[in-house]
Amino acid sequence: MDDRLEEGTVVGGRYVVDGYLARGGFATVYRAHHDKIGRKLAIKVLEPPSRSTSMEAFQQRFLQE
């Protein structure tokens, strides 16, 4: 199943997804822009921890990101 955000999806009420950039072991990154000022940015969507990962390990990894 493809769980990528589609182009045109609005995130946080103001950021418009322009396309997919990359996926790593911890997150998926999208190209986007602010809908009012047009500023370009990246949106990083963190993946939930796997069943084999403790919440403490997940939090540590999150802080390192």
CHARMM internal coordinates of N, CA and C (Angstrom, degrees):
IC EDIT
DIST 1 N 1 CA 1.4539
DIST 1 CA 1 C 1.5201
ANGL 1 N 1 CA 1 C 109.05
DIST 1 C 2 N 1.3171
ANGL 1 CA 1 C 2 N 117.30
DIHE 1 N 1 CA 1 C 2 N 135.01
DIST 2 N 2 CA 1.4586
ANGL 1 C 2 N 2 CA 122.84
DIHE 1 CA 1 C 2 N 2 CA -179.64
DIST 2 CA 2 C 1.5246
ANGL 2 N 2 CA 2 C 108.06
DIHE 1 C 2 N 2 CA 2 C -93.09
DIST 2 C 3 N 1.3321
ANGL 2 CA 2 C 3 N 116.85
DIHE 2 N 2 CA 2 C 3 N 114.11
DIST 3 N 3 CA 1.4542
ANGL 2 C 3 N 3 CA 121.25
DIHE 2 CA 2 C 3 N 3 CA -177.32
DIST 3 CA 3 C 1.5252
ANGL 3 N 3 CA 3 C 112.49
DIHE 2 C 3 N 3 CA 3 C -105.23
DIST 3 C 4 N 1.3100
ANGL 3 CA 3 C 4 N 117.19
DIHE 3 N 3 CA 3 C 4 N 21.24
DIST 4 N 4 CA 1.4642
ANGL 3 C 4 N 4 CA 121.11
DIHE 3 CA 3 C 4 N 4 CA 179.62
DIST 4 CA 4 C 1.5190
ANGL 4 N 4 CA 4 C 110.94
DIHE 3 C 4 N 4 CA 4 C -69.77
DIST 4 C 5 N 1.3425
ANGL 4 CA 4 C 5 N 114.89
DIHE 4 N 4 CA 4 C 5 N 149.73
DIST 5 N 5 CA 1.4572
ANGL 4 C 5 N 5 CA 120.09
DIHE 4 CA 4 C 5 N 5 CA 172.45
DIST 5 CA 5 C 1.5283
ANGL 5 N 5 CA 5 C 107.68
DIHE 4 C 5 N 5 CA 5 C -72.59
DIST 5 C 6 N 1.3026
ANGL 5 CA 5 C 6 N 116.50
DIHE 5 N 5 CA 5 C 6 N 137.70
DIST 6 N 6 CA 1.4617
ANGL 5 C 6 N 6 CA 120.45
DIHE 5 CA 5 C 6 N 6 CA -179.62
DIST 6 CA 6 C 1.5202
ANGL 6 N 6 CA 6 C 110.65
DIHE 5 C 6 N 6 CA 6 C -83.34
DIST 6 C 7 N 1.3236
ANGL 6 CA 6 C 7 N 115.39
DIHE 6 N 6 CA 6 C 7 N 151.52
DIST 7 N 7 CA 1.4608
ANGL 6 C 7 N 7 CA 121.51
DIHE 6 CA 6 C 7 N 7 CA 174.69
DIST 7 CA 7 C 1.5258
ANGL 7 N 7 CA 7 C 108.17
DIHE 6 C 7 N 7 CA 7 C -55.80
DIST 7 C 8 N 1.3318
ANGL 7 CA 7 C 8 N 116.60
DIHE 7 N 7 CA 7 C 8 N 134.87
DIST 8 N 8 CA 1.4610
ANGL 7 C 8 N 8 CA 121.51
DIHE 7 CA 7 C 8 N 8 CA -179.68
DIST 8 CA 8 C 1.5244
ANGL 8 N 8 CA 8 C 113.92
DIHE 7 C 8 N 8 CA 8 C 94.63
DIST 8 C 9 N 1.3330
ANGL 8 CA 8 C 9 N 117.33
DIHE 8 N 8 CA 8 C 9 N -11.31
DIST 9 N 9 CA 1.4626
ANGL 8 C 9 N 9 CA 120.72
DIHE 8 CA 8 C 9 N 9 CA 177.32
DIST 9 CA 9 C 1.5241
ANGL 9 N 9 CA 9 C 108.82
DIHE 8 C 9 N 9 CA 9 C -64.40
DIST 9 C 10 N 1.3420
ANGL 9 CA 9 C 10 N 116.27
DIHE 9 N 9 CA 9 C 10 N 135.85
DIST 10 N 10 CA 1.4590
ANGL 9 C 10 N 10 CA 121.28
DIHE 9 CA 9 C 10 N 10 CA 178.27
DIST 10 CA 10 C 1.5255
ANGL 10 N 10 CA 10 C 108.17
DIHE 9 C 10 N 10 CA 10 C -99.29
DIST 10 C 11 N 1.3159
ANGL 10 CA 10 C 11 N 115.95
DIHE 10 N 10 CA 10 C 11 N 126.87
DIST 11 N 11 CA 1.4643
ANGL 10 C 11 N 11 CA 122.68
DIHE 10 CA 10 C 11 N 11 CA -179.02
DIST 11 CA 11 C 1.5209
ANGL 11 N 11 CA 11 C 108.50
DIHE 10 C 11 N 11 CA 11 C -113.03
DIST 11 C 12 N 1.3219
ANGL 11 CA 11 C 12 N 116.68
DIHE 11 N 11 CA 11 C 12 N 131.19
DIST 12 N 12 CA 1.4601
ANGL 11 C 12 N 12 CA 120.44
DIHE 11 CA 11 C 12 N 12 CA 177.65
DIST 12 CA 12 C 1.5173
ANGL 12 N 12 CA 12 C 113.65
DIHE 11 C 12 N 12 CA 12 C 66.36
DIST 12 C 13 N 1.3140
ANGL 12 CA 12 C 13 N 116.96
DIHE 12 N 12 CA 12 C 13 N 19.55
DIST 13 N 13 CA 1.4586
ANGL 12 C 13 N 13 CA 120.84
DIHE 12 CA 12 C 13 N 13 CA 177.64
DIST 13 CA 13 C 1.5109
ANGL 13 N 13 CA 13 C 116.03
DIHE 12 C 13 N 13 CA 13 C 74.83
DIST 13 C 14 N 1.3591
ANGL 13 CA 13 C 14 N 117.29
DIHE 13 N 13 CA 13 C 14 N 1.82
DIST 14 N 14 CA 1.4684
ANGL 13 C 14 N 14 CA 117.97
DIHE 13 CA 13 C 14 N 14 CA -177.18
DIST 14 CA 14 C 1.5217
ANGL 14 N 14 CA 14 C 115.88
DIHE 13 C 14 N 14 CA 14 C -150.06
DIST 14 C 15 N 1.3073
ANGL 14 CA 14 C 15 N 118.33
DIHE 14 N 14 CA 14 C 15 N -14.04
DIST 15 N 15 CA 1.4663
ANGL 14 C 15 N 15 CA 121.35
DIHE 14 CA 14 C 15 N 15 CA -177.15
DIST 15 CA 15 C 1.5190
ANGL 15 N 15 CA 15 C 109.77
DIHE 14 C 15 N 15 CA 15 C -104.65
DIST 15 C 16 N 1.3251
ANGL 15 CA 15 C 16 N 116.74
DIHE 15 N 15 CA 15 C 16 N 122.87
DIST 16 N 16 CA 1.4556
ANGL 15 C 16 N 16 CA 122.46
DIHE 15 CA 15 C 16 N 16 CA -176.25
DIST 16 CA 16 C 1.5259
ANGL 16 N 16 CA 16 C 109.13
DIHE 15 C 16 N 16 CA 16 C -103.40
DIST 16 C 17 N 1.3192
ANGL 16 CA 16 C 17 N 115.77
DIHE 16 N 16 CA 16 C 17 N 125.13
DIST 17 N 17 CA 1.4616
ANGL 16 C 17 N 17 CA 121.27
DIHE 16 CA 16 C 17 N 17 CA -179.35
DIST 17 CA 17 C 1.5259
ANGL 17 N 17 CA 17 C 109.10
DIHE 16 C 17 N 17 CA 17 C -72.74
DIST 17 C 18 N 1.3473
ANGL 17 CA 17 C 18 N 115.65
DIHE 17 N 17 CA 17 C 18 N 127.55
DIST 18 N 18 CA 1.4618
ANGL 17 C 18 N 18 CA 121.82
DIHE 17 CA 17 C 18 N 18 CA 178.24
DIST 18 CA 18 C 1.5234
ANGL 18 N 18 CA 18 C 112.05
DIHE 17 C 18 N 18 CA 18 C -99.63
DIST 18 C 19 N 1.3224
ANGL 18 CA 18 C 19 N 116.53
DIHE 18 N 18 CA 18 C 19 N -21.11
DIST 19 N 19 CA 1.4578
ANGL 18 C 19 N 19 CA 118.90
DIHE 18 CA 18 C 19 N 19 CA 179.67
DIST 19 CA 19 C 1.5155
ANGL 19 N 19 CA 19 C 112.22
DIHE 18 C 19 N 19 CA 19 C 166.74
DIST 19 C 20 N 1.2973
ANGL 19 CA 19 C 20 N 114.10
DIHE 19 N 19 CA 19 C 20 N 170.18
DIST 20 N 20 CA 1.4671
ANGL 19 C 20 N 20 CA 123.19
DIHE 19 CA 19 C 20 N 20 CA 179.44
DIST 20 CA 20 C 1.5228
ANGL 20 N 20 CA 20 C 109.30
DIHE 19 C 20 N 20 CA 20 C -84.49
DIST 20 C 21 N 1.3382
ANGL 20 CA 20 C 21 N 117.27
DIHE 20 N 20 CA 20 C 21 N 138.63
DIST 21 N 21 CA 1.4649
ANGL 20 C 21 N 21 CA 120.71
DIHE 20 CA 20 C 21 N 21 CA 175.81
DIST 21 CA 21 C 1.5244
ANGL 21 N 21 CA 21 C 111.67
DIHE 20 C 21 N 21 CA 21 C -107.88
DIST 21 C 22 N 1.3329
ANGL 21 CA 21 C 22 N 116.72
DIHE 21 N 21 CA 21 C 22 N -58.29
DIST 22 N 22 CA 1.4658
ANGL 21 C 22 N 22 CA 118.95
DIHE 21 CA 21 C 22 N 22 CA -174.19
DIST 22 CA 22 C 1.5244
ANGL 22 N 22 CA 22 C 110.52
DIHE 21 C 22 N 22 CA 22 C -164.00
DIST 22 C 23 N 1.3269
ANGL 22 CA 22 C 23 N 113.70
DIHE 22 N 22 CA 22 C 23 N 163.66
DIST 23 N 23 CA 1.4549
ANGL 22 C 23 N 23 CA 120.51
DIHE 22 CA 22 C 23 N 23 CA 175.59
DIST 23 CA 23 C 1.5182
ANGL 23 N 23 CA 23 C 107.91
DIHE 22 C 23 N 23 CA 23 C -133.47
DIST 23 C 24 N 1.3286
ANGL 23 CA 23 C 24 N 115.44
DIHE 23 N 23 CA 23 C 24 N 133.65
DIST 24 N 24 CA 1.4534
ANGL 23 C 24 N 24 CA 121.05
DIHE 23 CA 23 C 24 N 24 CA 177.75
DIST 24 CA 24 C 1.5159
ANGL 24 N 24 CA 24 C 109.65
DIHE 23 C 24 N 24 CA 24 C -118.35
DIST 24 C 25 N 1.3126
ANGL 24 CA 24 C 25 N 115.66
DIHE 24 N 24 CA 24 C 25 N -164.20
DIST 25 N 25 CA 1.4513
ANGL 24 C 25 N 25 CA 120.31
DIHE 24 CA 24 C 25 N 25 CA -178.49
DIST 25 CA 25 C 1.5098
ANGL 25 N 25 CA 25 C 113.75
DIHE 24 C 25 N 25 CA 25 C -74.22
DIST 25 C 26 N 1.3181
ANGL 25 CA 25 C 26 N 117.45
DIHE 25 N 25 CA 25 C 26 N -14.76
DIST 26 N 26 CA 1.4534
ANGL 25 C 26 N 26 CA 121.10
DIHE 25 CA 25 C 26 N 26 CA -173.08
DIST 26 CA 26 C 1.5265
ANGL 26 N 26 CA 26 C 113.67
DIHE 25 C 26 N 26 CA 26 C -124.64
DIST 26 C 27 N 1.3218
ANGL 26 CA 26 C 27 N 118.03
DIHE 26 N 26 CA 26 C 27 N -17.77
DIST 27 N 27 CA 1.4579
ANGL 26 C 27 N 27 CA 119.87
DIHE 26 CA 26 C 27 N 27 CA -173.85
DIST 27 CA 27 C 1.5270
ANGL 27 N 27 CA 27 C 111.85
DIHE 26 C 27 N 27 CA 27 C -159.99
DIST 27 C 28 N 1.3296
ANGL 27 CA 27 C 28 N 114.41
DIHE 27 N 27 CA 27 C 28 N 164.96
DIST 28 N 28 CA 1.4530
ANGL 27 C 28 N 28 CA 122.70
DIHE 27 CA 27 C 28 N 28 CA 172.63
DIST 28 CA 28 C 1.5274
ANGL 28 N 28 CA 28 C 106.45
DIHE 27 C 28 N 28 CA 28 C -116.79
DIST 28 C 29 N 1.3401
ANGL 28 CA 28 C 29 N 116.90
DIHE 28 N 28 CA 28 C 29 N 137.55
DIST 29 N 29 CA 1.4640
ANGL 28 C 29 N 29 CA 121.56
DIHE 28 CA 28 C 29 N 29 CA -176.56
DIST 29 CA 29 C 1.5249
ANGL 29 N 29 CA 29 C 109.35
DIHE 28 C 29 N 29 CA 29 C -116.00
DIST 29 C 30 N 1.3383
ANGL 29 CA 29 C 30 N 114.55
DIHE 29 N 29 CA 29 C 30 N 136.24
DIST 30 N 30 CA 1.4589
ANGL 29 C 30 N 30 CA 121.96
DIHE 29 CA 29 C 30 N 30 CA -178.97
DIST 30 CA 30 C 1.5230
ANGL 30 N 30 CA 30 C 109.96
DIHE 29 C 30 N 30 CA 30 C -123.72
DIST 30 C 31 N 1.3290
ANGL 30 CA 30 C 31 N 116.20
DIHE 30 N 30 CA 30 C 31 N 147.71
DIST 31 N 31 CA 1.4582
ANGL 30 C 31 N 31 CA 123.92
DIHE 30 CA 30 C 31 N 31 CA 170.67
DIST 31 CA 31 C 1.5321
ANGL 31 N 31 CA 31 C 105.93
DIHE 30 C 31 N 31 CA 31 C -81.13
DIST 31 C 32 N 1.3361
ANGL 31 CA 31 C 32 N 117.79
DIHE 31 N 31 CA 31 C 32 N 138.29
DIST 32 N 32 CA 1.4617
ANGL 31 C 32 N 32 CA 120.29
DIHE 31 CA 31 C 32 N 32 CA -178.92
DIST 32 CA 32 C 1.5287
ANGL 32 N 32 CA 32 C 110.15
DIHE 31 C 32 N 32 CA 32 C -153.28
DIST 32 C 33 N 1.3162
ANGL 32 CA 32 C 33 N 114.80
DIHE 32 N 32 CA 32 C 33 N 176.19
DIST 33 N 33 CA 1.4662
ANGL 32 C 33 N 33 CA 120.36
DIHE 32 CA 32 C 33 N 33 CA 174.31
DIST 33 CA 33 C 1.5231
ANGL 33 N 33 CA 33 C 109.20
DIHE 32 C 33 N 33 CA 33 C -145.96
DIST 33 C 34 N 1.3365
ANGL 33 CA 33 C 34 N 115.84
DIHE 33 N 33 CA 33 C 34 N 155.34
DIST 34 N 34 CA 1.4597
ANGL 33 C 34 N 34 CA 122.20
DIHE 33 CA 33 C 34 N 34 CA 176.19
DIST 34 CA 34 C 1.5213
ANGL 34 N 34 CA 34 C 106.54
DIHE 33 C 34 N 34 CA 34 C -76.44
DIST 34 C 35 N 1.3342
ANGL 34 CA 34 C 35 N 117.57
DIHE 34 N 34 CA 34 C 35 N 129.36
DIST 35 N 35 CA 1.4632
ANGL 34 C 35 N 35 CA 120.29
DIHE 34 CA 34 C 35 N 35 CA -173.02
DIST 35 CA 35 C 1.5280
ANGL 35 N 35 CA 35 C 114.52
DIHE 34 C 35 N 35 CA 35 C -67.60
DIST 35 C 36 N 1.3213
ANGL 35 CA 35 C 36 N 119.00
DIHE 35 N 35 CA 35 C 36 N -24.75
DIST 36 N 36 CA 1.4725
ANGL 35 C 36 N 36 CA 120.44
DIHE 35 CA 35 C 36 N 36 CA -177.85
DIST 36 CA 36 C 1.5262
ANGL 36 N 36 CA 36 C 113.33
DIHE 35 C 36 N 36 CA 36 C -94.08
DIST 36 C 37 N 1.3297
ANGL 36 CA 36 C 37 N 117.04
DIHE 36 N 36 CA 36 C 37 N -41.33
DIST 37 N 37 CA 1.4673
ANGL 36 C 37 N 37 CA 119.24
DIHE 36 CA 36 C 37 N 37 CA -175.07
DIST 37 CA 37 C 1.5232
ANGL 37 N 37 CA 37 C 113.18
DIHE 36 C 37 N 37 CA 37 C -105.36
DIST 37 C 38 N 1.3344
ANGL 37 CA 37 C 38 N 117.04
DIHE 37 N 37 CA 37 C 38 N -7.36
DIST 38 N 38 CA 1.4514
ANGL 37 C 38 N 38 CA 121.06
DIHE 37 CA 37 C 38 N 38 CA 175.95
DIST 38 CA 38 C 1.5194
ANGL 38 N 38 CA 38 C 115.45
DIHE 37 C 38 N 38 CA 38 C 76.09
DIST 38 C 39 N 1.3111
ANGL 38 CA 38 C 39 N 117.49
DIHE 38 N 38 CA 38 C 39 N 2.89
DIST 39 N 39 CA 1.4728
ANGL 38 C 39 N 39 CA 120.47
DIHE 38 CA 38 C 39 N 39 CA -178.74
DIST 39 CA 39 C 1.5278
ANGL 39 N 39 CA 39 C 110.44
DIHE 38 C 39 N 39 CA 39 C -61.96
DIST 39 C 40 N 1.3492
ANGL 39 CA 39 C 40 N 116.21
DIHE 39 N 39 CA 39 C 40 N 132.85
DIST 40 N 40 CA 1.4579
ANGL 39 C 40 N 40 CA 121.84
DIHE 39 CA 39 C 40 N 40 CA 179.75
DIST 40 CA 40 C 1.5289
ANGL 40 N 40 CA 40 C 109.78
DIHE 39 C 40 N 40 CA 40 C -82.18
DIST 40 C 41 N 1.3184
ANGL 40 CA 40 C 41 N 116.27
DIHE 40 N 40 CA 40 C 41 N 145.61
DIST 41 N 41 CA 1.4510
ANGL 40 C 41 N 41 CA 121.13
DIHE 40 CA 40 C 41 N 41 CA -179.40
DIST 41 CA 41 C 1.5190
ANGL 41 N 41 CA 41 C 109.82
DIHE 40 C 41 N 41 CA 41 C -158.28
DIST 41 C 42 N 1.3010
ANGL 41 CA 41 C 42 N 114.67
DIHE 41 N 41 CA 41 C 42 N 175.90
DIST 42 N 42 CA 1.4571
ANGL 41 C 42 N 42 CA 120.93
DIHE 41 CA 41 C 42 N 42 CA 175.40
DIST 42 CA 42 C 1.5224
ANGL 42 N 42 CA 42 C 107.91
DIHE 41 C 42 N 42 CA 42 C -117.93
DIST 42 C 43 N 1.3184
ANGL 42 CA 42 C 43 N 115.64
DIHE 42 N 42 CA 42 C 43 N 142.94
DIST 43 N 43 CA 1.4628
ANGL 42 C 43 N 43 CA 121.87
DIHE 42 CA 42 C 43 N 43 CA 175.13
DIST 43 CA 43 C 1.5149
ANGL 43 N 43 CA 43 C 106.67
DIHE 42 C 43 N 43 CA 43 C -112.18
DIST 43 C 44 N 1.3070
ANGL 43 CA 43 C 44 N 115.24
DIHE 43 N 43 CA 43 C 44 N 126.68
DIST 44 N 44 CA 1.4677
ANGL 43 C 44 N 44 CA 121.00
DIHE 43 CA 43 C 44 N 44 CA 179.60
DIST 44 CA 44 C 1.5227
ANGL 44 N 44 CA 44 C 107.80
DIHE 43 C 44 N 44 CA 44 C -110.06
DIST 44 C 45 N 1.3201
ANGL 44 CA 44 C 45 N 116.58
DIHE 44 N 44 CA 44 C 45 N 117.51
DIST 45 N 45 CA 1.4607
ANGL 44 C 45 N 45 CA 122.21
DIHE 44 CA 44 C 45 N 45 CA -179.21
DIST 45 CA 45 C 1.5201
ANGL 45 N 45 CA 45 C 108.24
DIHE 44 C 45 N 45 CA 45 C -103.62
DIST 45 C 46 N 1.3323
ANGL 45 CA 45 C 46 N 115.51
DIHE 45 N 45 CA 45 C 46 N 113.44
DIST 46 N 46 CA 1.4600
ANGL 45 C 46 N 46 CA 120.34
DIHE 45 CA 45 C 46 N 46 CA -179.19
DIST 46 CA 46 C 1.5226
ANGL 46 N 46 CA 46 C 110.89
DIHE 45 C 46 N 46 CA 46 C -75.27
DIST 46 C 47 N 1.3233
ANGL 46 CA 46 C 47 N 114.91
DIHE 46 N 46 CA 46 C 47 N 142.68
DIST 47 N 47 CA 1.4555
ANGL 46 C 47 N 47 CA 121.15
DIHE 46 CA 46 C 47 N 47 CA 176.98
DIST 47 CA 47 C 1.5311
ANGL 47 N 47 CA 47 C 108.75
DIHE 46 C 47 N 47 CA 47 C -84.47
DIST 47 C 48 N 1.3292
ANGL 47 CA 47 C 48 N 118.42
DIHE 47 N 47 CA 47 C 48 N 144.68
DIST 48 N 48 CA 1.4613
ANGL 47 C 48 N 48 CA 119.91
DIHE 47 CA 47 C 48 N 48 CA 176.88
DIST 48 CA 48 C 1.5330
ANGL 48 N 48 CA 48 C 110.17
DIHE 47 C 48 N 48 CA 48 C -66.49
DIST 48 C 49 N 1.3310
ANGL 48 CA 48 C 49 N 116.57
DIHE 48 N 48 CA 48 C 49 N 155.43
DIST 49 N 49 CA 1.4684
ANGL 48 C 49 N 49 CA 118.22
DIHE 48 CA 48 C 49 N 49 CA 179.98
DIST 49 CA 49 C 1.5174
ANGL 49 N 49 CA 49 C 110.92
DIHE 48 C 49 N 49 CA 49 C -65.24
DIST 49 C 50 N 1.3195
ANGL 49 CA 49 C 50 N 115.36
DIHE 49 N 49 CA 49 C 50 N 147.04
DIST 50 N 50 CA 1.4586
ANGL 49 C 50 N 50 CA 119.61
DIHE 49 CA 49 C 50 N 50 CA 176.60
DIST 50 CA 50 C 1.5188
ANGL 50 N 50 CA 50 C 108.80
DIHE 49 C 50 N 50 CA 50 C -74.54
DIST 50 C 51 N 1.3098
ANGL 50 CA 50 C 51 N 116.38
DIHE 50 N 50 CA 50 C 51 N 166.00
DIST 51 N 51 CA 1.4682
ANGL 50 C 51 N 51 CA 120.54
DIHE 50 CA 50 C 51 N 51 CA 179.67
DIST 51 CA 51 C 1.5194
ANGL 51 N 51 CA 51 C 111.94
DIHE 50 C 51 N 51 CA 51 C -62.75
DIST 51 C 52 N 1.3233
ANGL 51 CA 51 C 52 N 116.40
DIHE 51 N 51 CA 51 C 52 N -26.63
DIST 52 N 52 CA 1.4599
ANGL 51 C 52 N 52 CA 120.02
DIHE 51 CA 51 C 52 N 52 CA -178.02
DIST 52 CA 52 C 1.5296
ANGL 52 N 52 CA 52 C 112.93
DIHE 51 C 52 N 52 CA 52 C -86.35
DIST 52 C 53 N 1.3457
ANGL 52 CA 52 C 53 N 116.77
DIHE 52 N 52 CA 52 C 53 N -4.29
DIST 53 N 53 CA 1.4601
ANGL 52 C 53 N 53 CA 121.38
DIHE 52 CA 52 C 53 N 53 CA -179.11
DIST 53 CA 53 C 1.5272
ANGL 53 N 53 CA 53 C 109.67
DIHE 52 C 53 N 53 CA 53 C -102.40
DIST 53 C 54 N 1.3138
ANGL 53 CA 53 C 54 N 117.50
DIHE 53 N 53 CA 53 C 54 N 129.05
DIST 54 N 54 CA 1.4614
ANGL 53 C 54 N 54 CA 120.51
DIHE 53 CA 53 C 54 N 54 CA 177.81
DIST 54 CA 54 C 1.5287
ANGL 54 N 54 CA 54 C 109.45
DIHE 53 C 54 N 54 CA 54 C -73.04
DIST 54 C 55 N 1.3192
ANGL 54 CA 54 C 55 N 115.86
DIHE 54 N 54 CA 54 C 55 N 156.66
DIST 55 N 55 CA 1.4650
ANGL 54 C 55 N 55 CA 119.76
DIHE 54 CA 54 C 55 N 55 CA 178.67
DIST 55 CA 55 C 1.5218
ANGL 55 N 55 CA 55 C 109.88
DIHE 54 C 55 N 55 CA 55 C -63.60
DIST 55 C 56 N 1.3130
ANGL 55 CA 55 C 56 N 118.20
DIHE 55 N 55 CA 55 C 56 N -34.85
DIST 56 N 56 CA 1.4618
ANGL 55 C 56 N 56 CA 121.30
DIHE 55 CA 55 C 56 N 56 CA 178.39
DIST 56 CA 56 C 1.5292
ANGL 56 N 56 CA 56 C 110.87
DIHE 55 C 56 N 56 CA 56 C -63.34
DIST 56 C 57 N 1.3205
ANGL 56 CA 56 C 57 N 116.83
DIHE 56 N 56 CA 56 C 57 N -44.09
DIST 57 N 57 CA 1.4626
ANGL 56 C 57 N 57 CA 120.82
DIHE 56 CA 56 C 57 N 57 CA 178.21
DIST 57 CA 57 C 1.5238
ANGL 57 N 57 CA 57 C 110.47
DIHE 56 C 57 N 57 CA 57 C -64.46
DIST 57 C 58 N 1.3222
ANGL 57 CA 57 C 58 N 116.66
DIHE 57 N 57 CA 57 C 58 N -39.58
DIST 58 N 58 CA 1.4628
ANGL 57 C 58 N 58 CA 121.32
DIHE 57 CA 57 C 58 N 58 CA 178.69
DIST 58 CA 58 C 1.5244
ANGL 58 N 58 CA 58 C 110.34
DIHE 57 C 58 N 58 CA 58 C -63.32
DIST 58 C 59 N 1.3339
ANGL 58 CA 58 C 59 N 116.99
DIHE 58 N 58 CA 58 C 59 N -44.62
DIST 59 N 59 CA 1.4575
ANGL 58 C 59 N 59 CA 120.64
DIHE 58 CA 58 C 59 N 59 CA 179.96
DIST 59 CA 59 C 1.5232
ANGL 59 N 59 CA 59 C 111.38
DIHE 58 C 59 N 59 CA 59 C -63.48
DIST 59 C 60 N 1.3133
ANGL 59 CA 59 C 60 N 117.40
DIHE 59 N 59 CA 59 C 60 N -40.11
DIST 60 N 60 CA 1.4707
ANGL 59 C 60 N 60 CA 121.44
DIHE 59 CA 59 C 60 N 60 CA 177.57
DIST 60 CA 60 C 1.5291
ANGL 60 N 60 CA 60 C 110.31
DIHE 59 C 60 N 60 CA 60 C -62.40
DIST 60 C 61 N 1.3096
ANGL 60 CA 60 C 61 N 116.38
DIHE 60 N 60 CA 60 C 61 N -44.71
DIST 61 N 61 CA 1.4561
ANGL 60 C 61 N 61 CA 120.78
DIHE 60 CA 60 C 61 N 61 CA 179.67
DIST 61 CA 61 C 1.5297
ANGL 61 N 61 CA 61 C 110.78
DIHE 60 C 61 N 61 CA 61 C -63.58
DIST 61 C 62 N 1.3336
ANGL 61 CA 61 C 62 N 115.33
DIHE 61 N 61 CA 61 C 62 N -40.31
DIST 62 N 62 CA 1.4636
ANGL 61 C 62 N 62 CA 120.87
DIHE 61 CA 61 C 62 N 62 CA 177.87
DIST 62 CA 62 C 1.5333
ANGL 62 N 62 CA 62 C 110.52
DIHE 61 C 62 N 62 CA 62 C -60.11
DIST 62 C 63 N 1.3118
ANGL 62 CA 62 C 63 N 116.92
DIHE 62 N 62 CA 62 C 63 N -46.32
DIST 63 N 63 CA 1.4674
ANGL 62 C 63 N 63 CA 120.91
DIHE 62 CA 62 C 63 N 63 CA -179.64
DIST 63 CA 63 C 1.5260
ANGL 63 N 63 CA 63 C 111.39
DIHE 62 C 63 N 63 CA 63 C -63.79
DIST 63 C 64 N 1.3237
ANGL 63 CA 63 C 64 N 117.77
DIHE 63 N 63 CA 63 C 64 N -33.73
DIST 64 N 64 CA 1.4640
ANGL 63 C 64 N 64 CA 121.29
DIHE 63 CA 63 C 64 N 64 CA 177.74
DIST 64 CA 64 C 1.5280
ANGL 64 N 64 CA 64 C 111.32
DIHE 63 C 64 N 64 CA 64 C -70.53
DIST 64 C 65 N 1.3115
ANGL 64 CA 64 C 65 N 117.20
DIHE 64 N 64 CA 64 C 65 N -32.74
DIST 65 N 65 CA 1.4634
ANGL 64 C 65 N 65 CA 121.14
DIHE 64 CA 64 C 65 N 65 CA 179.23
DIST 65 CA 65 C 1.5077
ANGL 65 N 65 CA 65 C 109.39
DIHE 64 C 65 N 65 CA 65 C -62.66
END
COOR INIT
IC SEED 1 N 1 CA 1 C
IC BUILD
